[in-house]
């Protein structure tokens, strides 16, 4: 049931998302940029659930905004996410060989091009958010805030800080606070940015933004814990990526056990769902997303 | 298998076997702000603004108070204006009333909302599950409020007027007002609850300021005003002009003596035993018939029907008085307003005020006469104040209490339109009273009242020898009997009934002597009409003394023939009969008829009765510049004018 709601919603929104992503990646006939564009396209268009763009759109709709009003921001967060995946897969990091059922980008295009593609996607992301703010006629302060929210979620207060902490935790026992720090920065920060940027673009009230951030915070951690569970017990065929990558580091699943982690994921998703009570109307997709993460392991 | 995987699986299995790990996981997450019930965070807890929970609650209470107060103030004023006929006297007083009630309701709503906020805040901490979704809570609260108002309003209407026809215009107005209040109440509640929950979650009311509910609020408010104005314009045309007709003077003058109390049986008994020689003589030589109107019980309503020939549905007088809103100079009829008036009284925001002339919506005999330049003299009639203008002389029902207050305080009575003309006031202001208190000397106090009325009547008549019509109202008999019974205190014993019966006869004899100059003064062609209201006992009250089912009408002089027919006359027949005698037509709007059976056939043949469509309507006048002081109100109350 929940699955259907989310599947239907994703199916309905996906063509628009893919179209915006494709448009943002278009080469426009510049031959010298074709390789980097191809690499970007290879990474972005390889598939994926488009969870973050969906989060942006569903948030906007929960706030009575139109999907079209946040579509570029939705593409931007997918670019940021893809950038993080490219970097994550590099030999100097996770050294993964597969991503979204295909060769990792650095194996397909070379490590240098992969790094450049990651950087390019990041820059494109900021450009898209800025464009979205202009399109929405947002005041300069609000537009600046949207860009800052995204920057914070990526930089030394966000994903990158989380990634560094993650690297530092390899082959050593990480304490609980460090695990949370890694999770909340590596995954949670971008989840939170998704809802916050959508909220800014939808001109949400403070309490609505706060409620959504609480949703994203709990959902982000749930997502990360679930990722840990999948890495421990998942099927690489179904997941489309390598598993047992975390055997040399501490995860929530390894620290507290898979069953405990599963229960915690459910609790986190329930709390995330309850946070939505503060919104003006019930948001089926956001609820379905939380329930999907709570219940599905694929 | 990768040796690292084996190692991981072994480690996981070991972890799974450790008890309490999940609890620890959960606890540690909570310390970092996860698994935090958002209802704590967003509705009850931390994100409630800079000033804390109390400041947030005060803010929402003030805002909801203003929104609710303005809405219900306007709707209440509209409802009262519609329900009280022309009692408010136009748009300006209605607007004043709307502003007044808006202020009252704002204070009330703000206080209530604050209590609700604090209760919700306290409850919310314990019963977090009560608050699951703002829109849902707000919507259900609104529906609940609407149902509550509908049920209350309908029950109120049902209790107040169980006989009312559901399809009557008045019922439709009431239902429209109740429905309006229900819709308004629902919207307000929805706004209030949404705003309350939002505020507790750190937002302010502006979060919903542009919301649909708020827009709907203003739309409903505006619609209420527009519908009100439209219905007023449609339903209330300018007062009708009187139909054209000629006055055909008959040369007869009519004197109407109104005695409160006294049944047809009582009259028969006392007159046949010749208690009171003057009235007994009239009884034997005049026309006597029972007089009744089972639908009328309330004194002012009864006597206004006598004076106008129409029932309360047309003359509009249904109760002893109304209420005066302190400081506004607004006067409103009693017993309308969803229990609001009782609340206002209890809160000291208004006070009971006696009936006023402007609340009588249909022309009385003296108004009809004035239209053709005929003079009248009226003393002590219900709802005759203020005497700011009159075609003839008028001593209102407030003159006697004023003299009592003056005698009690030793202060010279100041003229406040109790009497017209002023010269008569000056004459009556010197009138000596015994100032007997009802509790000390019921007989003396009551006699004083009627003695003054008749004296004032004679003084007026002396100054106006060419009056066509004169009337005096004498409440003494009824007041005295009530004082003997003790206003329903205790059971009516045989001894008490005997006392009252003897007291009634004693007072009748006093009245007879008092009326002697009035009866003697009438020339052979003049008609004297003595009319009584039986003082219809209320349910459960015993019949005693002169009280009973039917009053009487006793008519002598002029073309009146002697006779004691079985047939009854109705209270509403009195005015058309008097108008006929004076040469005026009857209005087809009148509920009564000219009782031609009273008169010689020759006279009736020479003076065929005429009819016109209407005598027009009295236009409601705005509140006068005179108000009733508290001492006078107390005095009026003690004399039974307010209950």
Interface residues (C-beta under 8 A of the other chain):
Chain A: X176 X177 X180 X205 X206 X207 X208 X210 X211 X214 X215 X217 X218 X221 X232 X244 X246 X247 X248 X252 X253 X254 X255 X256 X257 X258 X259 X260 X261 X263 X264 X267 X268 X271 X274 X275 X277 X278 X279 X280 X281 X282
Chain B: X2 X4 X5 X7 X8 X11 X12 X15 X16 X18 X21 X22 X24 X25 X26 X28 X29 X32 X33 X34 X35 X36 X37 X38 X39 X41 X42 X43 X47 X131 X132 X133 X134 X135 X198 X201 X202 X203 X207 X211
